[in-house]
């Protein structure tokens, strides 16, 4: 919704009567902020922007924390400094790369399961070159 007037019309169509001062107070109480696209929760981001932010975070963590990337069958094995595996696995999982089925982190090693050997090679290449576009293979392909 772009305005309080629009919200008032939408509520009226659903059988709810609300005055503009009540809406204004409710919007303030909910903590909504006015954006160019309408009202939103503070910190809410567009899905595309969120995806770019997650990939940017992945690239930073890879550059700062990953010592090596190797393929082992359908697994990609990442080596990190001691106690570095968990943060790497977390950002990998959050990035939602299409080849990655999931990860397991130890102390200094992350195992990333992929769907097949070709996906493992493509993922390893992507993780070895921070900032490269994510491969576009379909899951299970």
C-alpha positions, 0 to 999 in steps of 0.5 A, a space after each residue: 500500500 502506498 498511502 494511508 488513503 489506499 489502506 483505508 479503502 482496502 480496509 473498507 472493502 473488507 468491511 472495516 471502518 477506520 478513520 485517518 487519524 486511527 490509521 496514522 496512529 496504527 502505522 506509527 505504532 506498527 513502526 512502519 516507514 514510508 518508502 518510495 514503494 509505500 509503507 514497509 517494516 524498517 529494514 525490509 528489503 526487496 528480494 533481489 536486493 536481499 539476494 545481492 546482499 547475501 552473495 556479497 556477504 558470501 564473497 567477503 567470507 570466502 575471501 577472508 576465511 577460506 584457505 582452499 576449495 576442493 572437489 571430492 565426488 559430489 562434495 565440495 570441501 572448504 578448508 578454513 583456519 581453526 574455528 572458521 568453518 561454522 561461519 563459512 557454512 552459515 553464509 553458504 547456506 544463506 546464499 542459496 546457491 543452486 548447486 548446494 544441497 546443504 553443508 556440514 561444518 567441523 572446526 576447520 572444514 566445511 563439506 558442501 553436498 551437491 546434486 551431482 559431480 558436475 554441480 560440485 565442479 561448478 560450485 567449487 569454481 564459483 567458490 574459488 572465485 569470489 564475485 563470480 556469478 552463481 552457476 545456473 543449473 537446475 536442482 536435480 539436473 
